[in-house]
Amino acid sequence: MNTREIGNKYEDKSVEILIKNSYKILERNYQNKFGEIDIIAQKYDEIVFVEVKYRKTNKFGYGYEAVDRKKLFKIVKLAQLYMQSKKYEKYKMRFDCMSYLEDELDWIKNIVWGDEIGF
């Protein structure tokens, strides 16, 4: 299995978990000029931008550690454009990371706060 196939497998798992937790999936692999977000979901009045990361081992760190300040800044800019394009001004935004170490999930909700990336 190549890295794209592995990525798709864990994105699929994440979508299943989100749906089981009453999230509506709005987009998968959404792209704009700032990059790509793996999953965009909605629950109640909140739009959730989900970055999915997978690691076979933690030898080089956990998946969520790859969501650094630079990556967070891109995700936030991407999310702002998405919200404007869909006219979702009335919704709140949240940024999550679903990080897998083999098949063990660490779902970090609210991975980013404005102060962390200079907003």
Residue, then its C-alpha position, 0 to 999 in steps of 0.5 A: m500500500n502506498t502513502r496515498e492509499i494509506g492516507n485514504k484508508y485513514e481519512d475513510k476511518s475518520v469520516e466513519i467516526l465523524i458520522k458515528n458522532s453525528y457530524k455531517i461531512l461537507e467536503r473531503n480533500y478540499q483545495n484552494k490556493f492555500g492548500e488542502i484540508d482533509i475533511i470539512a464537517q458540520k455539527y450543529d452551528e460549527i464547521v470543523f476542519v479536520e487534518v488526518k495524520y497517520r504514523k506507523t511508529n512514533k520513531f519520528g514523532y506523532g502525527y499531530e506533531a506535524v501540524d505545526r504553526k506553519k501548517l496551522f496558518k495555512i489551514v486557518k487561511l484555507a478555512q476562512l476562504y471556505m467560510q466566505s465562499k459558502k457564506y457560512e458567516k453565522y457558523k463557528m469554526r473549529f480545527d481538529c486533528m485525527s492522529y493515528l499511531e497504527d490503528e490507535l486514534d488520538w482525536i485532538k479537538n480545537i488544535v489551534w487557538g488564534d494566539e498560537i498563530g498570530f491572530 
